[in-house]
Amino acid sequence: EAAPIDIVLQTYGNELGKTILKDPAVPSASITLKSREGQKLSKEEYDGVMYSLGKAMAEIHRIKGEEGFGYMQCGLKSTMREAYLSMTDNLIKDARRKVKDIPYADRVSSAIKKNISAFDGITVPVLNHFDLWGGNIVIRDGRLFSIIDCERAMFGVPEGDFISLDYLAPFDMEKNRQLIEGYNSAAEEKLTFEGDSLKLVCNYIYHKT
């Protein structure tokens, strides 16, 4: 029987804790993940991680959806406009089932419909991780080690993955310079974030709703 593998890791947000990952197909195989308490990245390491993360995001976005946009488990849609409206509508309906009174729900719906033209003309669905916050970015020895937790993956637009990392709209170009440079070094289509602010804002609204 194979012995469990003990690997010391650290997340971008230093929040990994201790987890046991087991493959049901291989009962004897397991990995123990432990966070390194108090470890900080140097500026050079941080820039390197962000550059590598950008490249990894570009590789993810090379995967195209052949059947449509949105979440596979909810039924793919023929357009990004249709998928986004369905996603946000389901999100608000789900919230209303749990909470009787949702502040600003009507205003959020109105803002979405007003800006939905941001997705007009989008013809190619690209795979999004769609949950790239600090806890899902794993670092080992000052370098990007892996990206975990893909349960929210969906087919959308590249901008969708940038919002999880930076919830501020408009997107902060200078703060994320290394990330963008890494992305554009490997991307099929380079992003400038100039003139695309509506797509960022729409994704921002979805993530924050």
N, C-alpha and C positions, 0 to 999 in steps of 0.2 A: 504494500500500500504506500502510495506516495505521501511524503510528509508535506504539511502545509508550508507554503512559501511566505516568509515574513519580509515585507517590503516597507521601508520607512518613506512615507510620502508627505507632501505638503500641498494644500490647495492655494489658489490665488488669494483667497480670502482667509487662509489659515484656519479653516473651519471644518476640516474633514472628520476629525475624531477617529474612533476605532470602528471598523466595519469588517464583517466576515462575508466574503463573496464566494458562493459555491455554485458550481455548474452541475445542474441536476443530472446531466448526461454522464458526468464523471464524478461520482460521489466521493472519491478519495481525494479529489483536487480542491483545494481552497486557498484563498489568499487573504492574509491579514493585513489591513491597511492601518497605519498609525500616523497621526499627525506629529510634526516636530514643534514642540511648544516654543513659542517666542522667536522662531526663525524669521528673519526679514530678508527680502531681496535687496541687493544693491541696485543702484540706478542702472548700471550696466546689465545686470541680470534681468531686471524688470523690462528694459528696452528689448532685450533678446527674447524674452518670453512673449512679449506683445507682438514682435515681428513674426515669430514662429506661429503664434496663434492666428495672425492674419493669413499666413500661408495655409494653415490647416483649414481655415474657414473657406478659402478659395477652392481647396480640394473638395470640400463638402459640396460647394456650390456647382462643381462640375457634374454632379449627379442630377440628371434631369428627370422630371416626371413625364411619363408617356401618356398618362390618362387624365391629367387635370391638376387643378390647384386645390390647396387646403389640406385638411387632415384626412388621411386614408380611412380612419375608423369612423369618420362622420360622413363619408361620401365625397369624392372629389368633384369639383365643379369645372365647367368649361372655361371660365374666365376668372382672373384674380379678383375682379370687382365682385362677382357673385360669391366667391369663396370668402372674401373678407366680410361682406355683409352677413353671410350665414354664420361665420365664426363669432362676430360681435353680437349678433342677435341671440345666438345660443348662450353666449356668456351672460348677457343681461337677463334672459329668461331664467337661467339657472340660478342667478343671484336673487331674482324675485321670488323663486320658489322657497328660498331659504330665509330671505329677509323681506318683510312686508313692505317697508318703505325704504327705497334706495334714493338717497339724495342725488340730484342732478342726472338721473338716468335718462330723462327725456332730452336734456341738453346734450348729453353725450351722444345719443342716437342722432340728434339733429346735426351735430358737428361732423359725425361720421358721414352722413349722407351728403352733407355740403362739400366734403373734401374727397369723396370717393372717386372723382375723376383722376386722382393721382395714379390709379391703377389701369386707366384706359391705355390701350396699346401694348400692354404686357402680354406677350405670346408664349414665353418659355417658362414653365414652372421649374424652379431650382430648389433642391433640397435645403431646408433650413434646420439647424439644430434647435433653434428657437428658445433656448433656455441657457444661454451662455453667461450666467452670472458667476461670481467668484467661486462659489462652492462646487461648481461643476468643471472647473479648470484645475487639473492636477499637475503639480510641479515636483520634480525630483532633482536634487543637486543643482538647483538654480536654473533648471531648464524645463521647458514644457514636456510633460511626460504623457499625458492623455487628456481627452475630453470625455466626460462621463454623463450618464443620465439623459438618454435620447428619447424619453417617452413623449416629449412634446414636439418631436420632429414633424415637420409639415412641408408641403411644397408651396413656395411663395416667391418673394423677390429677395435679392441679396441683402438689401437694406434691413430686412427683418432681424438678421442676426446681430447687427451692430447696436440695436436699441437695448438689448439685454445687458450689454457691457457699459453703456452710457445712457442712463435714463433721461438725460437732459436734452431737450430739443430747442433750437437746432443742434445738430451733431457738432461736437467740439473737435474741430479739425486738428488743432495744435496739441491738445491733450492726447489724442489718439494717433499722432503722426506715425509712430513706429508700427502700429497695428495696420494702418492704411497702406504704408509702404510694403509691409509684408504681404498684405492681401493682393495688391496690384502687381507684385513680383511674380505671382502664380496664377492670377485670375485670367479667365478667358476674355472677360470684358472689364477694363479698369473702371473704378469708381472715383468720382471727383467730389461727390456730395455738393455739387453746385447745380442748382435748379431741380434737385430731387427732394427738396425739403418736405413736400407733401407726403411722400411715401414714408419718410422717417416719422413725421408727425402722426400719420395713421397707425403705424406700428407702435408708436409710443402710446397712443390712446388705448390700443388693444391690451398692451402689457400692463398698463396702469389701471384698467377698468376692473 
